[in-house]
Every structure is written in structure tokens, then in C-alpha cells.
Amino acid sequence: ALALKWAVLAVAIWVTAAIVSGIDVHGGVGTYLLVAVVFATVNTLLGSILRLLSFPVIVVTLGVFSLVISAFMLVVTDWLMDTFDVDGFGSAFIGAIVIAIVTLILDIVLPTSKEKSRR
């Protein structure tokens, strides 16, 4: 299940790099998977803390501030990896939106282990 989530995130990052100018991944499939794992780890550790601390702001902005945090997580991932480049916060914000949309679509389309256990 975790590997599938990383694969979905890798596809979302691939789509994002393909359509958002200012976000680039230098490498092949393995690099996309590595970027997905690093981004997921950063998002889980740092993103969770930031979302908890900024919960009132997220509520007031009806969740939009959560995209700002995701954009920041993309920038942090860029800082940690030589093979992943984000050219500024604007590109990161648009990238966060694209990743959220692609991930949502893939989560709807692909069956998860929870759905299999319900059948």
C-alpha cells in the first residue's frame, strides 16, 4: 500500500514537472520515485507539524493555506535533492495544486487495499 502511494506521488510529480515551468526532475523513473519518497517523508514529518501549528489559518482560509504548506514542502525537497529543482515559490505553489489534483484523480481511479477488503 505504501509503495502504491509512492508510485502515485511519483506519477503526480512527473505530471507536474511536465506541465509546470519551473519544476524539473533530472533523471528517470527511479529519480521520480526517490523524489516522491523524499517529498512524502518531508511532508509527513515537517508538513504535519506545520499544519498542526497553522490549523487556525487553514480553517480561516478554507484549506487554501494547506497548499502554501505543500508548496513549502516542495521547496524543502528541492533543498534536499540535487535532482529536483523548483524555481521559486510561485512554481512551487502551482506545483502543489497540480500534485494535489493528480493525486486525487489517481486515488479515485486506482483501487486501494481498503476497497479490496470491503468487497
C-alpha positions in Angstrom: 0.0 0.0 0.0 2.9 2.4 0.8 4.6 1.6 -2.4 1.4 2.3 -4.4 1.1 5.7 -2.6 4.7 6.5 -3.5 4.1 5.4 -7.1 1.0 7.6 -7.3 3.0 10.5 -5.9 5.8 9.8 -8.4 3.3 10.0 -11.3 1.9 13.2 -9.9 5.4 14.7 -9.7 6.1 13.6 -13.2 2.9 15.3 -14.5 3.8 18.4 -12.5 7.3 18.5 -13.9 5.9 18.1 -17.4 3.4 20.9 -17.2 4.7 23.4 -14.7 7.5 25.5 -15.9 10.0 26.0 -13.1 9.8 22.4 -11.7 12.3 20.0 -13.1 13.4 16.5 -12.3 16.8 15.4 -13.7 16.7 11.6 -14.1 14.5 8.7 -15.0 11.8 6.6 -13.2 14.0 5.9 -10.3 14.7 9.5 -9.7 10.9 10.3 -9.7 10.4 7.5 -7.2 13.2 8.9 -5.0 11.8 12.4 -5.2 8.3 11.1 -4.3 9.8 9.3 -1.2 11.7 12.3 -0.1 8.7 14.6 -0.6 6.4 12.2 1.2 8.8 12.0 4.1 9.3 15.8 4.4 5.6 16.3 4.1 4.9 13.7 6.8 7.4 15.0 9.2 7.6 18.7 8.7 4.3 19.2 6.9 2.3 17.6 9.7 3.9 19.9 12.3 3.3 23.0 10.2 -0.4 22.0 9.5 -0.9 21.5 13.2 0.6 24.8 14.2 -1.2 26.7 11.4 -4.6 24.9 11.8 -6.5 28.2 12.7 -5.1 29.8 9.5 -6.0 26.7 7.4 -9.6 26.9 8.8 -10.0 30.6 8.2 -8.7 30.3 4.6 -10.9 27.2 4.0 -7.9 25.0 3.4 -6.0 27.2 0.9 -3.1 27.7 3.3 -2.6 24.0 3.2 -1.5 24.5 -0.4 1.0 27.1 0.8 2.5 24.5 3.2 2.6 21.9 0.4 4.4 24.4 -1.8 6.9 25.0 1.0 7.4 21.2 1.3 8.3 21.2 -2.5 10.9 23.9 -1.8 12.3 21.9 1.1 12.5 18.8 -1.1 14.4 20.9 -3.7 16.9 22.0 -0.9 17.5 18.3 0.0 17.9 16.9 -3.6 20.2 17.8 -6.4 18.0 16.1 -9.0 14.8 18.1 -8.2 14.6 21.8 -9.0 11.9 24.3 -8.1 12.4 27.8 -9.5 10.7 30.0 -6.8 7.6 29.8 -4.6 5.2 30.6 -7.5 6.2 27.5 -9.3 6.1 25.5 -6.1 2.5 26.8 -5.4 1.3 25.8 -8.8 3.1 22.5 -8.5 1.4 21.9 -5.2 -2.0 22.4 -6.8 -1.2 20.1 -9.7 0.2 17.4 -7.4 -3.0 17.6 -5.3 -5.3 17.3 -8.3 -3.3 14.4 -9.9 -3.1 12.6 -6.6 -6.8 13.0 -6.0 -7.6 11.7 -9.5 -5.3 8.7 -9.2 -6.6 7.9 -5.7 -10.1 7.8 -7.2 -9.2 5.7 -10.3 -6.8 3.2 -8.6 -8.3 0.7 -6.2 -6.8 0.8 -2.7 -6.4 -2.1 -0.2 -9.3 -0.7 1.8 -11.6 -1.0 -1.2 -10.4 -4.6 -1.8 -11.1 -5.6 1.8 -14.7 -4.1 1.6 -15.6 -6.4 -1.3 
